[in-house]
Amino acid sequence: MSTDLPQPEPGAPAASTPHKRRVRYAGKNPRRFEEKYKEHRQVGDTVAKVLASGKTPAGTHRPIMVAEILSVLAPKAGEVAVDCTLGYGGHAEKLLAALQPGGRLLGLDADPLELPKTEARLRALGFGPETFTAHRTNFAGLPQVLTAAGLAGVDLVLADLGVSSMQIDNPARGFSVKDTGPLDMRMNPQRGQPAAALLAKIRPDALARLLVENADEPHATGLGTALAGREFATTSALGEAIRRALPKVSRDEAGLAVRRVFQALRIAVNDEFSALGTLLLQLPQVLNPGGRVAILTFHSGEDRRVKKAFEAGFHAGVYAEIAPEVLRPSAEERRENSRSSSAKLRWAKVGLKSGG
Ligand SMILES: C[S@@+](CC[C@H](N)C(=O)[O-])C[C@H]1O[C@@H](n2cnc3c(N)ncnc32)[C@H](O)[C@@H]1O
């Protein structure tokens, strides 16, 4: 991945963009990622059009359920927050503003490619090191980050799980179902094994189990047999093999199967359930009395884990209050940002005295 791609600032006024000639493509719209970046950089009103169509401009990420998250976390001046999944910094920016004066936010992310860009973006918005610090780490290591920062606990924790639009939309990262790229899928490309290596080594029964556990895949047995132990260099080669393995299902169902297999592999490659499980276990120790946590999930495997952990914490008296039901994005947000459609938000609060 090119790390020097242009990074627009959030809310940068389109009117200040000097007029340049429109970028030319082979077709009506930009198809390749690099072309989308050129559009982004050169034609101000194109960004508005992309947003109006419910999509996300290349190289950015639209934060989801911001108002709901601010309402349940209720950040106050002087409090200390952790954003476990900093991404583009959309949620962090709003939290940081609400924590002033005197508050601070620690932003964690496993991605060494996007984190420096987000850190620079938040610095440019005026958040200095006394207010905001960026930490390249898995959120499973949150207690160690707090110890190193000299903090015994924090008031707010946010986790917005999964991958960012910058990661999904960049084919070089290997998450993309739409554009071809190396079959990688690592949030931190310097660690672990790419999805291609996992598929090349795994046995059919183990792959079938993984597809069920990570994505509730109904065609898991057939796909396990068709895909396990094979070498796939690119995301499109895997996509085609999945479609070929399902000759009797409709085009739409095959497309959904491709998405589910990609999701299942991404979760496995990044050990996502184990990181989430560790975070859920650690929350009661890292939250100060009166502390709040909000977690945004994007599929049933994640939501189940969060729901169970919060309910168990509530019954054990660790949490004084938990979300009575899951919160979903408004119809308007789902229309305006198609990537918000599967989001589910849950929250929990620690009592003012420890022990609920
Ligand atoms: C959905 S995005 C977050 C977007 C962010 N809330 C925003 O407003 O821009 C998820 C981010 O979390 C990171 N991430 C996912 N799992 C992680 C983990 N276990 N530890 C650290 N970072 C993680 C990904 O690299 C990605 O940047």
PDBQT file of the ligand as one rigid body, heavy atoms in Angstrom, charges set to zero:
ROOT
HETATM    1  C1  LIG A 401     -14.419   0.571  12.228  1.00  0.00    +0.000 C 
HETATM    2  S1  LIG A 401     -12.807   1.205  12.314  1.00  0.00    +0.000 S 
HETATM    3  C2  LIG A 401     -12.942   2.485  13.508  1.00  0.00    +0.000 C 
HETATM    4  C3  LIG A 401     -13.341   3.797  12.921  1.00  0.00    +0.000 C 
HETATM    5  C4  LIG A 401     -13.316   4.948  13.901  1.00  0.00    +0.000 C 
HETATM    6  N1  LIG A 401     -14.261   4.796  14.964  1.00  0.00    +0.000 N 
HETATM    7  C5  LIG A 401     -13.513   6.283  13.192  1.00  0.00    +0.000 C 
HETATM    8  O1  LIG A 401     -14.400   7.040  13.584  1.00  0.00    +0.000 OA
HETATM    9  O2  LIG A 401     -12.777   6.556  12.250  1.00  0.00    +0.000 OA
HETATM   10  C6  LIG A 401     -11.983  -0.029  13.225  1.00  0.00    +0.000 C 
HETATM   11  C7  LIG A 401     -10.511   0.262  13.469  1.00  0.00    +0.000 C 
HETATM   12  O3  LIG A 401     -10.117  -0.546  14.562  1.00  0.00    +0.000 OA
HETATM   13  C8  LIG A 401      -8.898  -1.161  14.304  1.00  0.00    +0.000 C 
HETATM   14  N2  LIG A 401      -8.938  -2.429  15.051  1.00  0.00    +0.000 N 
HETATM   15  C9  LIG A 401      -9.776  -3.475  14.885  1.00  0.00    +0.000 A 
HETATM   16  N3  LIG A 401      -9.536  -4.434  15.802  1.00  0.00    +0.000 NA
HETATM   17  C10 LIG A 401      -8.511  -3.963  16.579  1.00  0.00    +0.000 A 
HETATM   18  C11 LIG A 401      -7.823  -4.489  17.711  1.00  0.00    +0.000 A 
HETATM   19  N4  LIG A 401      -8.094  -5.697  18.227  1.00  0.00    +0.000 N 
HETATM   20  N5  LIG A 401      -6.866  -3.728  18.278  1.00  0.00    +0.000 NA
HETATM   21  C12 LIG A 401      -6.574  -2.496  17.766  1.00  0.00    +0.000 A 
HETATM   22  N6  LIG A 401      -7.181  -1.966  16.684  1.00  0.00    +0.000 NA
HETATM   23  C13 LIG A 401      -8.146  -2.684  16.104  1.00  0.00    +0.000 A 
HETATM   24  C14 LIG A 401      -8.828  -1.314  12.806  1.00  0.00    +0.000 C 
HETATM   25  O4  LIG A 401      -7.489  -1.331  12.377  1.00  0.00    +0.000 OA
HETATM   26  C15 LIG A 401      -9.587  -0.079  12.336  1.00  0.00    +0.000 C 
HETATM   27  O5  LIG A 401      -8.713   0.986  12.119  1.00  0.00    +0.000 OA
ENDROOT
TORSDOF 0
